Amino acid sequence: VSLGVSQVVEAMDMDQMTNPQVRDAILAMRREVQKIPGIHYSKYSWNPAYKGVDDYFLSRVSAM
C-alpha cells in the first residue's frame, strides 16, 4: 500500500556523533529508506555548537 511518500528528510541532533547506538540506528534507517525506489532521501545537518534543539533554545534564553 502506497502512502504517497516521495521524500524522506533525516534531521537528527548531534547524539549521532557521540553515541554509537544512535549512529548505528540512523545508519540502519538510512540504508532501509534508500532501498525504496522513488524515495528521495536527504539529510539536514545540525549546528555542532548545540547538541540538540533543547540546547539551542536554552542558549537563546540565557543570552537575553
C-alpha positions as CSV (number, residue, x, y, z in Angstrom):
1,V,0.0,0.0,0.0
2,S,1.5,3.3,-1.0
3,L,1.3,6.3,1.3
4,G,2.3,8.8,-1.4
5,V,5.7,9.4,0.2
6,S,8.3,10.7,-2.2
7,Q,10.8,12.3,0.1
8,V,12.4,11.5,3.5
9,V,14.5,14.1,5.4
10,E,16.8,13.0,8.1
11,A,17.0,15.7,10.8
12,M,18.8,14.2,13.9
13,D,20.6,16.0,16.6
14,M,24.3,15.6,17.5
15,D,23.8,12.5,19.6
16,Q,24.7,10.6,16.4
17,M,28.3,12.0,16.7
18,T,28.9,10.7,20.2
19,N,26.6,7.8,20.8
20,P,27.4,4.7,18.8
21,Q,23.9,3.2,19.3
22,V,22.2,6.3,17.9
23,R,24.7,6.4,15.0
24,D,24.1,2.7,14.2
25,A,20.3,3.2,14.3
26,I,20.5,6.2,12.0
27,L,22.7,4.3,9.5
28,A,20.3,1.3,9.6
29,M,17.3,3.6,9.0
30,R,19.1,5.4,6.2
31,R,20.1,2.1,4.4
32,E,16.5,0.9,4.6
33,V,15.0,4.1,3.3
34,Q,17.5,4.3,0.4
35,K,16.4,0.9,-0.8
36,I,12.9,2.1,-1.5
37,P,12.5,3.0,-5.2
38,G,11.2,6.5,-5.9
39,I,12.1,7.9,-2.5
40,H,14.4,11.0,-2.4
41,Y,16.5,10.9,0.7
42,S,18.2,14.0,2.1
43,K,19.9,14.9,5.4
44,Y,19.8,18.2,7.4
45,S,22.9,18.8,9.5
46,W,22.6,20.3,12.9
47,N,24.9,23.1,14.1
48,P,27.6,21.3,16.1
49,A,27.7,24.2,18.6
50,Y,24.5,22.8,20.1
51,K,23.8,19.1,20.9
52,G,20.1,19.5,20.1
53,V,17.2,21.8,19.8
54,D,16.8,22.0,23.6
55,D,20.4,23.2,23.9
56,Y,19.9,25.8,21.2
57,F,16.8,27.2,22.9
58,L,18.5,27.3,26.3
59,S,21.4,29.3,24.8
60,R,18.9,31.8,23.4
61,V,17.1,32.2,26.7
62,S,20.4,32.7,28.7
63,A,21.6,35.3,26.1
64,M,18.6,37.5,26.9
